[in-house]
């Protein structure tokens, strides 16, 4: 049987180390379900405050370490979205990540935007993403965007 250091060199985790990561993915799955229901059934004005404050026009002041940790949390949200039996778009994913970051009291900005009239092609003309330290950690999508709402957490 290979030793633990050789497992780690191949990128494997011990079972005891994998459970906390799985728990984060399960937490993200639950948050994605809640976010999808809120987006579908509840007006924005009623759940907007759970995401952040409206003064999110600026950038979050996150350290490089926090930005890297936020990206790792975003991986859990993306992994969770792939395991759900229904599709989740960018807004529920951004909401789930924002809630995970807010729980840890890490700064972020959730942005909701629309494509300008001349750049619309009929597919997703609305988009949401989360930034930490001025870097997009989930929801990166090219194209011109006109900002509708910025929520700072």
C-alpha positions in Angstrom: 0.0 0.0 0.0 1.4 3.4 -1.0 2.3 5.8 1.8 0.4 9.0 2.5 3.1 11.3 1.0 3.0 9.4 -2.3 -0.9 9.7 -2.4 -0.6 13.4 -1.8 2.0 13.7 -4.6 -0.6 12.2 -7.0 -3.3 14.7 -5.8 -5.2 12.2 -3.7 -6.7 13.1 -0.3 -7.2 10.9 2.7 -10.8 10.2 3.5 -10.6 12.3 6.7 -9.3 15.3 4.6 -12.0 14.9 1.9 -15.0 15.1 4.2 -14.7 18.8 5.0 -14.4 19.5 1.3 -17.5 17.4 0.6 -19.4 19.2 3.3 -18.6 22.6 1.6 -20.0 21.2 -1.7 -23.2 19.9 0.1 -23.5 23.3 1.8 -23.2 25.0 -1.6 -25.9 22.6 -3.0 -28.3 23.6 -0.3 -27.6 27.3 -0.9 -28.1 26.9 -4.7 -31.5 25.3 -4.0 -32.5 28.2 -1.8 -31.2 30.8 -4.2 -33.0 29.2 -7.2 -36.3 29.2 -5.2 -35.8 32.8 -4.1 -35.1 34.0 -7.7 -38.1 32.1 -9.0 -40.7 32.9 -6.3 -39.7 36.0 -4.2 -39.2 39.6 -5.4 -35.7 40.9 -5.4 -36.4 43.6 -2.9 -37.2 41.0 -0.2 -34.0 39.0 -0.5 -31.5 41.6 -1.7 -30.5 42.5 1.8 -29.3 38.9 2.4 -26.7 39.4 -0.3 -25.2 42.8 0.7 -25.6 46.6 0.8 -26.5 48.7 -2.2 -23.3 50.8 -1.9 -21.3 48.2 -3.8 -20.2 50.5 -6.6 -16.6 50.2 -5.4 -14.3 47.2 -5.1 -14.0 44.9 -2.2 -10.8 45.2 -0.2 -9.8 41.5 -0.1 -6.3 40.3 0.4 -4.7 37.9 -2.3 -5.1 35.1 0.2 -8.8 35.8 0.6 -9.2 36.0 -3.2 -7.6 32.6 -3.6 -9.8 31.2 -0.8 -12.9 32.7 -2.5 -11.9 31.0 -5.7 -11.7 27.7 -3.9 -15.3 28.3 -2.5 -16.4 29.2 -6.1 -15.1 25.7 -7.2 -17.4 24.1 -4.6 -20.4 26.2 -5.9 -19.6 25.1 -9.5 -19.2 21.5 -8.4 -22.5 21.6 -6.5 -24.3 23.1 -9.5 -23.1 20.3 -11.7 -24.4 17.7 -9.2 -28.0 19.1 -8.9 -30.8 17.6 -10.9 -31.8 21.0 -12.3 -29.9 23.8 -14.1 -28.7 26.8 -12.2 -27.9 30.0 -13.9 -25.4 32.7 -12.9 -27.5 34.6 -10.4 -28.2 31.6 -8.0 -24.5 30.6 -8.3 -23.4 34.2 -7.4 -25.9 34.3 -4.6 -24.7 31.0 -3.1 -21.1 32.2 -3.2 -22.0 35.5 -1.7 -23.7 33.8 1.2 -20.7 31.5 1.7 -18.4 34.6 1.7 -20.7 36.6 3.9 -20.8 33.7 6.4 -17.0 33.9 6.6 -17.1 37.7 6.8 -14.9 38.1 3.7 -15.4 41.2 1.5 -17.0 40.8 -1.9 -19.2 42.5 -4.5 -22.0 40.8 -6.3 -22.8 42.5 -9.6 -25.9 42.1 -11.8 -25.6 43.6 -15.3 -27.3 43.6 -18.7 -25.8 43.6 -22.2 -26.2 46.9 -24.0 -29.0 47.0 -26.6 -26.6 46.8 -29.6 -24.7 43.8 -28.1 -27.8 41.6 -27.4 -28.1 38.3 -29.3 -31.2 36.8 -27.7 -29.4 34.5 -25.3 -28.6 35.4 -21.7 -28.7 39.2 -21.8 -28.6 39.4 -18.0 -25.6 38.2 -16.0 -24.4 38.1 -12.4 -21.0 37.5 -10.9 -19.0 37.9 -7.7 -15.8 39.9 -7.3 -13.2 39.7 -4.5 -10.4 42.2 -4.5 -11.4 43.5 -7.9 -11.1 40.0 -9.5 -14.1 37.9 -10.7 -14.2 34.7 -8.7 -17.4 33.2 -10.2 -19.4 34.1 -13.3 -16.7 35.4 -15.6 -18.3 36.0 -19.0 -16.9 38.2 -21.7 -18.8 41.0 -23.3 -19.8 44.5 -22.7 -22.0 44.8 -19.6 -24.1 47.7 -18.3 -24.3 47.6 -14.5 -27.8 47.3 -13.0 -27.0 46.5 -9.4 -23.9 46.2 -7.2 -24.2 44.7 -3.7 -21.3 44.9 -1.4 -20.8 42.3 1.3 
